């Protein structure tokens, strides 16, 4: 059955039951963020194009190749968000949140958009979780953000996630490293487009995934060998904190990630079962981003976690994490009077926290019971005229087929007891 229309190519869409899993893992993250003191933001889906050009970086693939940019009726250039951090920081500054105390700790979720070549794990509309701690340089914030993501992955049952960790230095030590890296890169056999990056942002060349480029980078100088004393102390402290939390990491001195605003701590969560699209999340520190977009000096640290790839990782590992049942109890009414009574009973069950649904359209018993079986419910509540006369309902265990009469007044209590076993 189809209208003839289809979603645009490269759109990540979810329908039940897979959409229920998407919702459940978002809720699990929301609880992790709440327990750590992060408040929720709901943000604009499109922004002034210059926010991303200045914040993300002109030399990045995101800005130069992948943004969905359009002109509105007023002639303004707007862009569907390709990532969250720049928009989160804009909102935090616009609404004066730093005035309420630092650090500002916030999180958000929703779709982002990039004009990618669609493939498994890489979409043009995709979904992320984003968390940011803005206004603090304390390395404990770096470790805290990593721990929130790490523990969420563990909550979901993922056991093969790898944490890759690096430091990209700061404005004090990066210029000397940049000059040395540029000197090295200019000696390589690189195509014209890649050579152009050497002047714009040479670190982006290190992020090039092409084998013919990576093969030439074996002896490239590393930022880790050029950190100033302050950056080295910060990085060492982050690693000490992670070790104290029992979080394993792997030093990855070539880790750059694809956005220009990263400084100091930079990290990525990698899942080895996902092939070429193995990065399922990542983040880092962006201590100069606020100034880049016209704000005051305001350091920050945060991450973006890919929901699409997280679901692929769950499926690849075959983890036991599942969404809460969409339906625990299914109501079947036989007759108009029974429909009215059952309608009220279903509402009471929902009020008690029990997921309940019912057959609609006046179906006969056989058809209604087929609906009950399809619903995935553990129990069916069957109500007929005889049951009402006796002040009871029939409670059927849909797995075993056992059926008993239960007083209507005891239905909610009985089901809560049975479902808690």
C-alpha positions in Angstrom: 0.0 0.0 0.0 1.5 3.3 -1.1 0.5 6.9 -2.0 3.1 6.8 -4.8 5.3 9.3 -2.9 8.6 8.3 -1.3 10.9 9.9 1.2 13.8 11.8 -0.4 16.9 9.7 -1.0 19.2 9.4 2.0 16.6 10.1 4.7 16.9 8.1 7.9 13.3 7.2 8.8 12.0 5.0 11.6 8.7 3.3 12.0 7.5 0.9 14.8 8.9 -1.2 16.2 12.4 0.1 15.3 11.2 3.6 16.1 10.3 2.5 19.6 14.0 1.5 20.0 15.1 4.9 18.9 12.8 6.6 21.4 13.9 4.2 24.2 17.6 4.9 23.7 16.9 8.7 23.7 15.0 8.3 27.0 17.9 6.3 28.5 20.2 9.2 27.5 17.8 11.8 28.9 18.0 10.1 32.3 21.8 10.0 32.2 22.0 13.7 31.3 19.4 14.7 34.0 21.3 12.9 36.7 24.4 14.9 35.7 22.7 18.2 35.9 22.2 18.9 32.2 19.1 20.8 31.2 17.2 20.2 27.9 17.2 22.6 25.0 14.9 22.7 22.0 16.7 24.5 19.1 16.1 25.9 15.7 16.6 23.4 12.9 18.0 26.1 10.5 20.4 28.9 11.3 22.1 31.9 9.7 24.6 30.4 7.2 27.4 32.5 8.6 27.1 30.8 12.0 28.3 27.5 10.5 30.8 29.2 8.2 32.5 31.0 11.1 31.9 28.3 13.7 32.5 25.0 11.9 35.1 26.3 9.5 35.3 27.2 5.8 37.8 24.5 5.0 35.8 21.6 6.4 33.9 19.3 4.1 30.8 20.0 6.1 30.8 23.7 5.1 32.4 23.5 1.7 30.5 20.5 0.3 27.7 19.2 2.6 25.5 22.0 3.8 21.9 22.4 2.7 21.8 26.2 2.2 18.9 28.2 0.9 17.7 31.7 0.6 14.4 32.6 2.3 11.8 35.1 1.0 13.6 37.9 2.7 16.8 37.2 0.8 18.6 35.8 3.9 20.9 32.8 3.6 19.9 30.0 5.9 21.3 26.5 6.4 19.7 23.4 7.8 22.0 22.5 10.8 24.8 20.1 9.8 25.8 19.7 13.5 24.6 21.0 16.9 27.4 22.7 18.8 27.4 26.0 17.0 23.6 26.4 17.4 23.7 25.3 21.0 26.4 27.9 21.8 24.4 30.6 19.8 21.3 29.8 21.9 23.2 29.8 25.2 24.6 33.2 24.4 21.4 34.7 22.9 19.3 33.7 25.9 21.9 34.9 28.5 22.3 31.5 30.2 25.9 32.2 31.3 24.5 34.9 33.5 22.8 32.2 35.6 26.2 30.6 36.5 28.9 28.6 34.9 29.3 26.1 33.5 26.1 26.0 31.5 25.2 22.3 31.1 22.7 21.5 28.4 21.7 18.8 26.0 19.4 18.4 23.0 18.5 15.9 20.3 16.9 15.9 16.8 17.8 15.7 13.1 20.8 17.2 11.4 21.4 17.4 7.6 24.3 16.9 5.3 24.5 16.4 1.6 26.3 13.1 1.9 26.5 10.2 -0.5 23.9 7.9 1.1 25.1 4.5 2.4 24.7 2.3 5.5 25.3 4.5 8.5 25.7 7.8 6.5 22.5 9.7 5.7 21.4 13.1 4.5 19.0 13.4 7.4 20.3 11.7 10.5 19.7 11.9 14.2 22.0 12.9 17.0 22.2 13.4 20.8 24.2 16.5 21.7 25.5 17.5 25.2 27.6 20.5 26.0 29.3 22.0 29.1 30.0 25.7 28.4 32.0 28.1 30.4 34.6 25.9 32.2 38.2 24.7 31.5 38.2 22.1 34.3 39.4 18.8 32.9 36.8 17.2 35.1 34.2 18.5 32.7 36.1 16.7 29.8 36.0 13.5 31.7 32.4 14.0 32.8 31.1 14.3 29.2 33.0 11.2 28.2 31.7 9.3 31.2 28.1 10.3 30.4 28.4 8.9 26.8 30.4 5.9 27.9 27.9 4.9 30.6 25.0 5.4 28.2 26.6 3.0 25.8 27.0 0.5 28.7 23.4 1.1 29.7 22.3 0.0 26.2 24.4 -3.2 26.5 27.1 -2.2 24.0 30.4 -3.9 25.0 32.6 -3.4 21.9 32.7 0.4 21.9 36.3 1.8 21.8 37.2 5.3 23.1 39.9 7.0 21.0 41.5 10.0 22.7 43.8 12.8 21.6 44.7 16.4 22.4 44.8 19.0 19.7 46.6 21.6 21.8 45.7 25.3 22.1 46.4 28.7 20.6 49.8 28.8 22.4 51.3 25.5 21.1 49.4 24.8 17.9 50.9 27.5 15.7 54.4 26.0 15.9 53.1 22.5 15.3 51.0 23.8 12.4 54.0 25.3 10.7 56.0 22.0 11.1 53.1 20.0 9.8 52.7 22.3 6.8 56.4 21.9 6.0 56.0 18.1 6.1 52.8 18.0 4.0 54.2 20.2 1.3 56.8 17.5 0.6 54.2 14.9 -0.2 52.6 13.8 -3.4 49.1 15.2 -2.9 46.3 16.3 -5.3 45.6 19.9 -5.8 42.5 20.0 -3.5 44.4 18.4 -0.7 47.4 20.7 -1.1 45.0 23.7 -0.8 44.1 22.4 2.6 47.7 22.7 3.8 47.4 26.5 4.0 43.8 26.6 5.3 43.9 23.9 7.9 46.7 21.3 7.7 45.2 19.2 10.5 42.3 18.4 8.1 44.8 16.5 5.9 45.4 14.1 8.8 41.7 13.3 8.7 41.8 12.3 5.1 40.6 8.6 5.0 42.0 7.8 1.5 44.6 5.0 1.7 46.9 6.8 -0.8 47.0 9.8 1.5 47.2 7.8 4.8 50.2 5.9 3.4 52.2 9.1 3.1 51.4 10.3 6.6 53.3 7.5 8.5 56.0 9.9 9.6 53.9 13.0 10.0 54.7 15.1 13.1 52.1 14.6 15.8 50.4 17.2 18.0 51.0 15.0 21.1 54.7 15.6 20.7 54.3 19.4 20.6 51.9 20.2 23.4 52.7 23.1 25.7 53.0 22.4 29.4 49.5 23.5 30.1 47.9 21.3 27.4 50.0 18.3 28.5 49.0 18.7 32.1 45.3 19.1 31.0 45.5 15.9 28.9 47.2 13.9 31.6 44.6 14.9 34.1 41.8 13.9 31.8 43.4 10.5 31.4 43.9 10.1 35.1 40.2 10.9 35.7 39.1 8.4 33.1 41.3 5.8 34.7 39.7 6.5 38.1 36.3 5.9 36.6 37.4 2.6 35.1 36.9 3.9 31.5 39.4 2.4 29.1 40.7 4.5 26.3 43.2 4.2 23.4 45.6 7.1 22.6 45.0 8.0 19.0 47.6 10.8 18.1 46.2 11.2 14.6 42.6 11.8 15.7 41.5 15.1 14.3 37.7 14.8 13.6 36.0 16.8 10.9 35.3 20.2 12.5 37.7 23.1 12.9 36.7 24.3 16.3 38.3 21.5 18.4 41.1 22.3 20.9 42.8 20.2 23.5 40.7 17.1 24.4 39.3 15.4 21.3 37.7 12.0 21.3 35.7 9.5 19.3 33.7 6.4 20.1 34.4 3.7 17.6 32.5 0.4 17.0 34.6 -2.2 15.1 31.5 -4.1 13.7 30.3 -1.2 11.6 33.0 -1.2 8.9 33.8 2.1 7.2 31.2 4.0 9.3 32.6 2.9 12.6 32.5 6.2 14.4 29.3 6.2 16.4 29.9 9.4 18.4 32.6 11.9 19.5 33.4 15.3 20.7 35.9 17.5 22.3 36.9 20.9 23.6 36.2 24.1 21.7 37.6 26.9 23.8 37.7 29.5 21.0 34.3 28.9 19.3 32.5 31.6 21.3 34.9 34.2 20.0 34.7 32.8 16.5 30.9 33.5 16.3 31.2 36.9 17.9 30.7 36.0 21.6 32.8 36.6 24.7 35.7 34.2 25.7 33.8 31.1 26.9 35.5 27.7 26.8 33.4 24.6 26.2 33.4 20.8 25.9 30.8 18.5 24.4 29.8 15.7 22.1 27.5 14.5 19.4 26.4 10.9 19.4 24.9 9.3 16.3 21.6 7.6 17.0 21.4 5.9 13.7 24.8 4.3 14.1 24.1 3.4 17.7 21.1 1.4 16.6 23.3 -0.3 13.9 25.8 -1.1 16.6 23.1 -2.6 18.9 21.9 -4.7 16.0 25.5 -5.7 15.1 26.2 -6.8 18.7 22.8 -8.4 19.1 22.4 -6.7 22.5 19.4 -7.6 24.7 18.4 -3.9 25.1 14.9 -3.5 23.9 12.2 -0.8 24.0 9.6 -1.0 26.7 6.6 -3.0 25.3 4.3 -0.8 23.2 1.4 -2.8 24.6 1.1 -4.9 27.7 -2.6 -5.4 27.9 -5.1 -5.7 25.1 -8.8 -5.2 25.6 -11.5 -7.1 23.7 -15.1 -5.9 24.1 -18.2 -7.9 23.0 -21.1 -5.6 22.7 -21.8 -1.8 23.1 -22.1 -1.9 26.9 -18.9 -3.8 27.2 -17.1 -1.3 24.9 -18.1 1.5 27.2 -16.9 -0.3 30.3 -13.7 -1.5 28.7 -12.9 2.0 27.4 -12.9 3.3 31.0 -11.0 0.3 32.3 -8.3 0.8 29.6 -7.9 4.5 30.6 -7.5 3.5 34.3 -4.8 1.0 33.3 -2.9 3.6 31.4 -3.2 6.0 34.4 -1.5 3.3 36.5 1.4 3.1 34.1 0.3 0.0 32.2 0.6 0.2 28.4 -2.9 -0.8 27.2 -4.7 -0.8 23.9 -8.0 -2.3 22.6 -9.7 -3.6 19.5 -11.7 -0.9 17.5 -14.3 -1.1 14.9 -16.7 -3.5 16.5 -14.8 -6.7 15.5 -16.0 -10.1 16.5 -14.1 -12.2 19.0 -11.9 -14.0 16.5 -10.8 -10.8 14.7 -10.3 -9.0 18.0 -8.1 -11.8 19.4 -6.0 -11.7 16.2 -5.4 -8.0 17.0 -4.4 -9.0 20.6 -1.9 -11.5 19.3 -0.4 -9.0 16.9 -0.1 -6.3 19.6 2.6 -8.2 21.5 0.6 -7.8 24.8 1.1 -10.2 27.6 -2.6 -10.3 28.6 -5.9 -9.9 26.9 -8.9 -8.5 28.9 -12.1 -9.9 27.4 -15.4 -8.3 28.4 -18.8 -9.7 27.5 -22.4 -9.2 28.7 -22.2 -12.2 31.0 -19.0 -10.9 32.5 -20.6 -7.5 33.2 -23.6 -9.1 34.9 -21.1 -10.9 37.2 -19.1 -7.7 37.8 -16.0 -9.4 36.3 -13.8 -9.6 33.2 -11.9 -12.5 31.6 -8.1 -12.2 31.9 -6.2 -14.3 29.4 -2.5 -15.0 29.4 -1.6 -14.8 25.7 1.5 -16.9 26.1 0.1 -19.8 28.0 -3.6 -19.5 27.0 -4.7 -19.7 30.6 -7.8 -17.6 31.3 -9.4 -16.6 34.7 -12.3 -14.4 35.8 -11.2 -11.3 37.7 -13.5 -8.8 39.5 -13.6 -5.6 37.4 -12.7 -3.6 40.5 -9.5 -5.6 41.0 -8.3 -5.6 37.3 -5.7 -2.9 37.7 -4.2 -4.3 40.9 -4.2 -7.8 39.5 -2.4 -6.8 36.3 0.2 -4.7 38.1 1.0 -7.7 40.3 1.3 -10.1 37.3 3.3 -7.7 35.1 5.8 -7.0 37.9 6.7 -10.7 38.2 
